[in-house]
Amino acid sequence: MEIRATTDEDLSVLLDVVHAAFGRFTETPVDGGGLWWSAIEMDRGLLAYTPDGRPVGSAAAYSFELTLPGGVIAPVAGVSAVGVLPSHRRQGVLSALMRQQLTDVRNRGEFLAVLLASEAPIYQRFGYGPATYTAHLTLQRHRAVFDRPRARATPGAPTTESRTGSIEVLRREQCGQILEEVYDRYRRATPGALGRPHRWWTLGAGAPPVTPTPRYVAVHRDGDGVPNGYASYSVDSGTVTVDETITSDDTVFTALARLILDHDLVTQCVLKHVPHDHPLRWQLTDCRAAQVDHVGDWLWVRLLDIPRALIARGWSMDGELVLDVDDPFLGERNRYLLTVQGGQAHCVPTEREPDLSLDVSDLGAVYLGGTAPSTLVRAGHIRAHHQGAAALADALFRAERSPHCLHWF
Ligand SMILES: CC(=O)SCCNC(=O)CCNC(=O)[C@H](O)C(C)(C)COP(=O)(O)OP(=O)(O)OC[C@H]1O[C@@H](n2cnc3c(N)ncnc32)[C@H](O)[C@@H]1OP(=O)(O)O
């Protein structure tokens, strides 16, 4: 098996391999979307060839930015287009591709790789852990009545209502740069969110509303007329389905949700891609009018330089933790002393007794604060060496809010 880096000339070969792996056809758009592969970066692709020169496996990566807890922006490899022909599976082709790709990512100076997993059992062995989760919120329109925010009673307290903003409903093609600009501000303020490079918007790659698929878009503007939120939606058979509600301001989210819930001639509203713990349910007089469903893992994270990754993210509590991290796929095992002081972390090799022993994939799962280390202790994956170690790790790794990602790639 030979792994070769791709160039622009290999595009059709790579697309043929990955589409055959999925049993799909190159020219078929993703569900309701465009051609997902149009933004592919061919200088980051890999193809696996048999000894007689037949391409049988593929992998690619996008150059993305990921927002870490604390609002830190990190460059990451967004792994995608992974596939092995049905005729050549379970012979180590993917393993060879992953090994080469992780080496390449490290060589580029990126300390994190991320991906969306087609099947959950594939990537743990390569050091990835599920780090963000997403859900659908299904609302029964006629039952979903907003409650009066209780904090409003406190003089001077911020309200959860958008007082001065306005909303305009546009067609997708009338939005110009608005969606790109609003998305960019939102993702910078949201731990777990990925940037959408400009070329994704210009090429219409991915899923609606990045693609030019027909949609209505409710655009929210602040009192100065600056767009600060949008909800992209379509209506069908009595259901309004929102592809994504993008804003970093809870009051704007509420205003957009109200508009969606006020849509005549529908009985049900489905807000796709919301954090599973989104406060909207709490804002209703009848919290059962909203059901959280389709809860699933979204972004998987793989640490490639553990000290750098731990130093990079923000921390909201001081403390010390010794982590013994095993990385069997890369054949590395190291012990680190993580010290957080004033929100700033230091991370150095140590001989001290560990507080926790864990696989690098479990470190990926807890890295953004989306899963508490104690959950993985209880699951039998992370070993806590003394009482209190898991609680300490929980307190340290917790982020200001659940990390959330909705970019599809
Ligand atoms: C980020 C993305 O692009 S996600 C898209 C992933 N691609 C797909 O789902 C397309 C359809 N599937 C495929 O193309 C292939 O089955 C792949 C890419 C998932 C796996 O490729 P393979 O070359 O068969 O993997 P490889 O032989 O290296 O397997 C390594 C190990 O992972 C295991 N493994 C591989 N795929 C799977 C799977 N889908 N489920 C469970 N275990 C798996 C193998 O059994 C093997 O285990 P072992 O080391 O204990 O023997």
The ligand as a Gaussian input file, in Angstrom:
#p B3LYP/6-31G(d) Opt

LIG

0 1
 C      -14.312000      12.156000       8.591000
 C      -14.988000      11.281000       7.561000
 O      -14.801000      11.476000       6.387000
 S      -16.032000      10.085000       8.095000
 C      -16.271000       9.021000       6.688000
 C      -15.705000       7.633000       6.865000
 N      -16.009000       6.876000       5.655000
 C      -17.073000       6.041000       5.534000
 O      -17.836000       5.847000       6.484000
 C      -17.277000       5.431000       4.177000
 C      -17.581000       3.924000       4.264000
 N      -16.555000       3.177000       4.997000
 C      -15.276000       3.052000       4.549000
 O      -14.896000       3.631000       3.538000
 C      -14.316000       2.199000       5.371000
 O      -15.024000       1.137000       5.966000
 C      -13.570000       2.961000       6.486000
 C      -12.854000       4.161000       5.877000
 C      -14.536000       3.466000       7.549000
 C      -12.577000       2.032000       7.153000
 O      -11.541000       1.715000       6.253000
 P      -10.665000       0.362000       6.399000
 O       -9.545000       0.468000       5.453000
 O      -11.558000      -0.805000       6.312000
 O      -10.133000       0.508000       7.893000
 P       -8.911000      -0.330000       8.494000
 O       -8.761000      -1.634000       7.784000
 O       -7.693000       0.524000       8.563000
 O       -9.472000      -0.566000       9.967000
 C       -8.755000      -0.325000      11.122000
 C       -9.535000      -0.849000      12.289000
 O      -10.756000      -0.132000      12.406000
 C      -11.874000      -1.024000      12.381000
 N      -12.940000      -0.381000      11.626000
 C      -12.813000       0.218000      10.429000
 N      -13.994000       0.693000      10.018000
 C      -14.882000       0.396000      10.992000
 C      -16.273000       0.636000      11.144000
 N      -16.971000       1.266000      10.189000
 N      -16.862000       0.183000      12.259000
 C      -16.155000      -0.470000      13.202000
 N      -14.810000      -0.726000      13.107000
 C      -14.200000      -0.299000      12.013000
 C      -11.352000      -2.259000      11.672000
 O      -12.090000      -3.393000      12.019000
 C       -9.931000      -2.312000      12.156000
 O       -9.930000      -2.864000      13.456000
 P       -8.720000      -3.815000      13.964000
 O       -7.487000      -2.941000      13.914000
 O       -9.132000      -4.189000      15.339000
 O       -8.652000      -4.924000      12.995000

